[in-house]
């Protein structure tokens, strides 16, 4: 994935809790620029509130103020687009938040209006945005042209309750989302950070997959789910971290700079290592079936023995014709790349057969027995390139694990004669638990581990678990959807990484 633009949230992400722009952050943005990656900001702040950041960061791309309510050039006065709240909706939001006990602020393009200059968080906001508010007796008089309305309270539980209820009341007319635990922002429904990413793609003529974003709050979720690469701060909530591709350090630990160096500039092709992996990688996990071993034909034959036996018995008892299992069509359509039980159900459905779940499980157990018999009779063939890559990884000091959702992964490794190439061997557990257990067994964290897998489900599970890098292995050399499910890279064989990134 080639990243051409990084969009960063400001508060809680780019700056520290004391609103400091650290030297490491400034240097990281300079490295982005030197590497040809554009950089810009999105924030709930008004345009004037980002004035202190433009020059130190050398910003040249459009900025998104008010969480996307206004797009401006770096001069902060040239408006490229804006989304204003309808006055009636703005009035309803103001009345609701006042009745709920929240202080209320109203923002227009260049103005900030409130009722009490000495209220909670006003002094802090004045410091953040760099200009003074205007005190008015009636907020309804400044709602024409309002871009953002903020409810403020030190009672964070009250703010959360208001968010939930106001979101229901506003429906499709406006958006209500907390930008911090103390602030509830009401904006035009299209003034959200998902639209920030789409507007940046339009303005800069970039595909979404070439845009990376980084944020920390729930209002950053739309952009994390829209951009090609989403990064959550270490100080983000569990919900935000689950939605991100990667999780960096906190904003007090220069998490932004760490994310730039590790997740943006630290990935191939910008970081060429002997193994074609990010420099942070300390361990590799390899799927047994399809990545390391050529077991598809054995699985297909075991399924054929099982299904033909059952279908023949059924034909005799019912008087219906016996239609044998097709090694190519039935296996590829129902079983290849799927969990065994799912495959059985799909095959039975295709044949119009309904069985009790206990019978389905009994058939699955018998298939396992037939597979073991075949493994004892024949030596499992390996993919030579994958074995060569495992050996290269071990030579570079990386730890290795073989993982299989099947109960017979270890037997396959023994049959293939490669069991000694792995520091850990785990099986009979579905992902992502399988991958997490393997990382623990190797003594590494997920963001230090790389997974090689040939199934969309396995790739998606590793991405959700925030593995450092996920490599999809497409043995057929055809579009397989592995990239769409979260693979950072798709290869026909792991050995391709050795030839690509060496030399």
N, C-alpha and C positions, 0 to 999 in steps of 0.2 A: 504494500500500500504506500503510494507516494503522497506525502502531505505537502500541500502548497500553501495552506493558511491555518494559523492557530488563532482561535477566538478565546479570550480569557475573561471570566468574571473578575470583578475588582475586589470588593470587600469579602474577606474570608478566603480569598484565593490569591490574588496578585499582591496584596499588601498584608502586613501583619495585623494583629488585633489592635495595635496602636496606630494603624494607617501608615506605616512606614514602607516605602519602596526601597528594598534592600539593594545593595550593590550587586549581589549575586543575581537578583532578578533582572536588573538592568543589563548585566553582562549576558545573561541567557537570551534576552531579546535581541541583543547585538549578534549573538551566534546564530540565531534564527535568520536574521537578515543576511548575514554573510553566507549562509547555506542556501539562500534563495527561497526561504519560507516567509511568507507575509505574516504580519501579526496585527491584531486589533483587539478592541475591548468591547464588552457589553456590560451594562450595569443598570441598576435601578436609579442611579444618580441622574440628575439633569445634565445637559451638555456642559454647562459651566462647572459642574462638579468634577469633571475629568480634566480640567485645564492643567492641573499640576502634574499630570502624567504624560501629556502629549510630547513635550520637548525632551524630558529625560529618556523616554523610550523611542524617540525618533519616529513617531507614528505617521504613516502616510495613507493608510487604507481608511475607508469610512468607519465611523464609530456608531454603536447602537446605544443610545441613551434611553432612560425610562423603560428598560427591559425590552427594547424594540419599539417603543412608542414613537421614537424619533430617530432618524438616521441623519448624521451630519458628517461633513468633511472635517478633517483634523483642525481646521480653523475654528470649529465649534459654533459657527454662525451660519454657514451655508447649509440649509436644510435640503436633504435629498428626498426624504419622505417622512410623513408623520401620520399617526393614527390617534384621533381625538375622541374622547368619550362623549356620547350624546348627553346634553345638559340634564335631561330628565333622569337618565340612568345615574349620572354623577350625583344628582341631588338625592336620589334614593339611597345610594351608598353612603353619602355623608350623614344623612339622618339615621340610618341603621347603626353606623359605628358610634355616633354620638350617644344614641340611646343605650348602646351596649357598654358605655363607659370608657370608650377609647378617645384619646385626643385625635384630632384630624388635621392633616396638612393637605393643601391643594397645590399641585405643580402645573404651571403652564410652561411654554417653551423657555422663557427666561425668568419666570417669576416663581417665588415660593411664598405661599400665603398660609397663615395660621391665626389662631385666636389669642394664644398666650405665649409670649416670647420666653417665659421662664418655665415652661412645661418640660416634662420628662423628655430627655434626649435631644432637645432643641439645640443646646450648646454643642453637643457632640456632632449633630448634623451640620451645624454652621461651620464647624472645623473641617468636616469631611468635604463639603461642597465648596467652601471658600467664599461664600457670600451670605449676606444677612436676609432673613425673611421679612415679609411685609405683614404687619398685624392688621387684621380686619375684624369688624364686629360680626359680620354675617358672611359665612363662606359661600352661600348661594349666589352672592354677587360676583364671584370670581370663577364660576363654573363654565362660562363660555370659553372654549379653547383649552379646557383642562385635559391634560395628557395622563396624569397619574394622581390618584388620591391615596393617601397613606393613613391608616389607622395605627396609632401608637399607644402602647401601654407597657409598664414594667411587669404586669401580670401576664406572663407568657401563656398560661393556660387559657386565659380569657381571649387572647389573640387567636389561639388555635381554634377555640370554639367559634369565634366570629368568622374565621376563615371558612369553616365547614358550612355554617348556616348561610353566610353571604353568598358563597359559591352557588348554593341551591337557589337562593332568591334571584340572583342575577341571571342564572341560566346561560343562554347563548349571547346575552346582551353585553357582557363584560366578563373579565377574568379577575378572580380574587385569589391571591397566593402570597404566602409569607416570604419576604426577602431576607429577613432575619427572624429570630425568635420574638423580637419586639415589634416588628413592622408587618402590617398587612397591606399589600399593594393592590389597588384596583386599577385596571387598565383596560383598554380596548381588547377584545378577545384575540385579535391578531397581534397585539403587542406582547408577545411571549418569546422566549429565547429559542424555541423551535423555529419560529419565523425569522429570527435574527440570522440563523444559519442559512435559511432559504434565501433571504434577501441578500446576504453576503455572496452566496453562490450566483445570484442573478447579477449583482452589481459588478462582480469580479470575473464573471464567466467561468466559474469553476464547477465541476461536478461535486455532489455532496460527499462522495467518498474521499475526496482530496482535502476535506476540511476536518480539522481536529478541534476539540473544545475542552475546556477545563473549568470546573466549578465546584461549589460546595453545598448549595442549598437546594431545597425542593423546587424552587422556581428555575433551577438549572436543568431539571430532568428533561424538559422538552428538547433542549439542545443536545443533551447527552444521548437521547434516543434518535436524533435526526442526523447528526454528523457521522462521517465515516469512522471517526475515532473519538471516543469519549474518555476523559480522564477525571476522576474524582479526587478531591483533596483528602488527605488523611484525617482532617477535622470534619469531614462531611458525615452525615448520618448514614446508618446502615442501608437505608433505602436508596440513597443517592449512590453509595458505593456499589450496591448490587447492580445498578443500571449502567455502570461505567465499564469500559474495556480494561482500564488499568486504575489502580489506586496509588497515589503518590504520598509523600510525607505531608505533614501539616503546614499551615501557613506560617507557623512559628519556627519551622525547621527548613525554610526555603524550599517548600514542596513544589512551588512552580518551577524553580530552576532545576530541581531534581527531575521533574517530569519532562522538561525540555531535553535535558541531556540523555535521559534513559529511554523515554518512550517516543520522542520525536526524532532526535538526531542520533540516537543510539541504536537504530534498527537498520538492517540492510535496506537499500544499498549504501547508505551513508556510513555504516560501520561494517567494514569487511573483515571478518574473522576467518580463520582457517575452516571453520565448520559452517560458515554462513549463518551464524546465530547472533543475537544481541550479546554484547560483552558481559552482561550481567548473568548470563545463563550458567548455572552450576550443575544441572542435571537434565537428562533426557529420558522421557517415557515413550515406549514404543508399543503400539498395538500388536498383539501376536498374530491374529488372523488378518491377512490382507496387507500388513506392513512388513512383518518379518517372515511369515511362512505362507506357502501356497497351499492353503487348506480348503479352498472353495470346492475342489473336485471331491475331496473326502467327505465334506459336509453334504454335498449334493448326493453322493452315492449312499450315505447313511440315511438321508431323507427318502431316497427312492426305495431302499430296502424296506423301511418302515411303512411308507405310504402304500407301496404296492401290496405288501402283506395285508394291511388293513382293508384296502380297496378290494382286493381279491376275495377276502372273507366276506365283506359286505355284499359283493356281487352275488356270491353263492347263496347267501341267506335271503337276499331280496329278489333275486331273479333278474336284476338289472345288469347291463353289460359292464364288463371290467374295462375301464379306461386307465391305462398305466400312468404313473408319474413321469412327466417329461423332464429329463435332466437339465435341459437348457431353459425352456420356457417357464416351467413351474418353479424351478429353483430361483431364477433371477427375479421373477415377478413376486414371489411370496417370501423367500427366505434370505436371499443375499443381503447382508448388511443390516438385518433386523434381529431383534431378540427372538429366541426360539419359540416362546409361547405366542408372540405376536404373529410369527410366520405360520404356525400351525393354524391359528384362528383364520388367517387370511386364506390359506389353502382350503380349509374346510368350507369357508364362505363361498369360495369360487366354485366348489363342487356341490354347493347347496346342502351341506351336511351340518347338523346341529348336534353337539355332544355335550354331556355334563362336564363341568370344569374338572372334576376328578379324573375323568377319562382322558381329557386333553393333557393333564399333567402326567398321567401314566404313559401316554404316547411320547411325551417329551423325554421322560426318564429312559424309555426304551431306545429312543434315538441316541441318547448319550452312551448307552451300552454298545450299540452298534458302532458308534464312532470309535470307542475305545478298542473294539475288536479290530477295526481297520488300522488304527494306529500301531497296534502290536504286529500286524502283518506287513506293514509297509513303512518305509522311512519317509518322513515328511520333507518335502523340498522347501528350501529357503529362497528368498529373494537375495541374490548375491550382493546387489548394491546396498541393500539395507544392512546386511551383516557387515559389509565393509565400512559403512557409516558408523555403526555401533563401535567397531574396533577403533576407528579414528577418534570418536568421542572419548573413549576410555584412554586413548593415548594422550589426549589433551587434558586429562585429569577430571573429566566430567563423570559423575556417577550415572548409572543407567538402571532402568527398571523395565520389565516386560509386564504388560497389563492386558487382561482379558476378562470380559464379562462372562465368558464361558467357564464351566467347571473343569475344563480340560486343557487350560492354557499351559500348565506345567508339563503335562504329558506330551503336548505338541513340541515344546522346547526340547524335551529329552529326546523325542523321536528325531528331531532335526539336528541334535547334537550341538546345540548352542546355549544350553542352560547356564554354562559357566561365564557367559558374557554379561551377566546381569547381577547387580548388587541386590536387587529385590525383585520378587516375582509375585504378583498379586492377581487373583482371579475370583470368579463367581460373585462379583459385586457390580451393580450397575454404576455408570458414571453419573454425576461427578464424584461420588463417594470413593469410587475406585481410584481415581486420579489423586484425590486429596490424600488418601491412605498411602499411595505410592510415594508422594512427595514427602510425607512424614517419615516413611520408612527410609528414605534417602537422606533425611536430615536437612531438607531445604524447604523454603517457603514457595508458594505458588508463583510469585513474581521472580523466582530464580529457576523455574522449571519450564522445559519445552516439551510439548506433546506432538508425537507423530501419529496420526489416525487417518483411517480411510473412510469413515462414516460421517454423514452430516450430524447425526445425533451426538457422536463423540466429540466432534469439533465444537459444536454449540455448547456442550457441557463444560469443556475446558475454557472456552471464552467466558462463560458465566462465572467460572471459578477464578478468573483473573490470572490465568497462566501467562508467563512472560511472553511466550510466543507459541502459536499453534500452527502446525504445518499439516496441510491436507495432502494425503498421498492418493493420487488418482491413478490407479493402475491401468485404466483403460485409455488414458490420454484423451478423454472426451470431457466436455463441460459437465461437471458433476455437482455443482451447487455447493462445494465445500467452502468457497470464498464467501458465498452469500450467508452461510451459517457461522461465519466468524473466523475462518482460517486467515492468518496473516499472509500466507504464501501457499501456493498449490504446486506440487511437483509430481512427476510420474514415478520418481524413485528418490529416496533420500540421498543417494550418491550424487544426484544432480547438483546438490549444494556444494559438494567438494570441488567439482570441476568449475562451478560458477564463481565461487568466492576465493579460490586459491589462485596464486600467481599474480 
